[in-house]
Structure formats: C-alpha cells, structure tokens
C-alpha cells in the first residue's frame, strides 16, 4: 500500500482513486485591517487527488472557483464578489429539520446530495456574509450534509468587507453563527466546534493556538500580507501516516486573487485572478498539474522519507 501511494504521488496525471474517509485537520482563518482582507486554509486529508473547478456565472449564480478532491468533492472556494468559504470536519450533530421552512432549492447535479451543498449554494448566491447568513436560515436543514440530516462540519465564511462568520450546530441541533466582532481583526477555526467545543476531533487544538498566536501580531495593514499568511499556513501544516496538508490557499478577497500551494511545498505558488479565469470559461484542473515537476517531486520525496521513518 505504501508503494502504491508513492507511485500515485509521482505521477503527473490525476487517476480516479477512492480512499476511506478519515477526519481532516484543516486550519482556516481570515483577517482584515486597513482595507486589506485575506483568507487562509490548509486542506488536510489523505486523498492526493486534488482539483480546481472554474464555474462561470450562469442562471442567476455568481461565478465561482472551487477547490477540493476528485469526483466533484468541493471543499472550499471564492466567488466573483469576493465571498469565500472552507470547512472543518467535526463529529456528527443531528440537525433539527425545520419542516416549516422552505424546501432547499433544486440544484444541478452533481451538487444536490453533496455534503457541502449548503455552502456551495451560498457561494453561488451570496455576495456578503450578511447575505450568506440570511440564506442559511431560510431553508430546511436536510441539505446541509448530503440529505443525511446530520452536520459533520462547520463552515468558515468571509467577504471582501472583512466580515466573517463560522456556521456550526449547537447542542440542540440548531444552526448557530459565530461572527467576527466589530473591531476584531481575525477569526480562526480548526476541528472543534466554536459554539460547542465538546463537539470536536481535537480540543484543545495546537493549530488553533498557533494561528491565533501569530494573528495577534497584526497591528496595522503592513503586517497583513500573503507572505505572512503563508507563514501561518506553514506553521500549522500537518504531515502524517494518513493525513497531510495536500494544498494550501490564500484568498485576497478585495482583489479577487487566489494563491495556491501544493502539498505543503511553500516555495512555489500559483496565482489566479478569479475574474480573469472565470472569463475564460469553465474548466476542471488537476492541482498537481498546475505545479512544476520539481515541486511535485519534492513533495513525493518528502512523503517517502516520512513514511520510511514510520514503518
């Protein structure tokens, strides 16, 4: 099995593979000051087949660029209005269905049973955190997690104005909103529920503490930069037998620019202007193919060294 995974990492193509689900350990944070607004995310999991989907505006939907895993397994993204999201895995919480509310709107395949259906729908329809929260409370809850009736994540949403919110489930099964307070510079989430820390894969969380420690250093707009966010992502990235930081992203929400890094190799970055990419038309891109052979080879060798130390 070890050799099989290493061969996959060394290939320049993205084969269609399925891996048994394991809890992710993603770290998500946003910060704003002096007109600058950045959003950062480490995508931590075990499936090396990561993708970028470019979906131009259509039928009343905003254009979006999504990131995630094969088979349309979207994990996060940003839209043309500078709204973005990503999500942290959590143990299941049973949601109250609220049958008195509107049924979720129909959604074109393959998203109607996607476990992130609601955040995907929100990104296509909302331009601000305020609008996102209003959409979230309008509909019945069955589509928050692939029609399962449970919620197994919390979603972290931010907009170009610097507003941010974490949507999770409380102990009673109601959606709750942890919003960045007025005057606060940042908002962070990892794999414990911001409203109910007992609903967690890890609490207390060293990644959360480290991210907060670094974000506290922001005093003015000169302290907030893509390089600083990259340094935070590097400080909290994970390497393990079953889970690694597969890609990292920094979103400049004001300027609609995405900075993408592969497999915690932070020396090479892919820079994408969201509106320019959307204007080129729809496309699905294997993230590995966006990077140089040197970066992909370094990632593979690093992973091989790690595996050899733990066998």
Buried (B, 14 or more C-beta within 10 A) or exposed (E): EEEEBBEBBBEEEBEEBEBEEBBBBBBBBBBBBEEBBBBBBBBBBBBBBBBBBBBBEEEEBBBBBBBBBBEBBBBBBBBBBBBBBBBBBBBBBEBEEBEEEEEBEEBEEEBBEBBBBBBBBBBBBBBBBBBBBEBBEEBBBBBBBBBBBBBBBBBBBBBBBBBBBBBBBEEEBBBBBBBBEEEEBBBBBBBBBBBBEEBBBEEEBEBBEBBBEBBEEBEEEEBBBBEBBBEBBBEBBBBBEEBBBBBBBBBBBBEBBBBBBBBBBBEBBBEBEBEEBBEEEEEEBBBBEBBEEEBBEBBBEBBBEBBEEEE
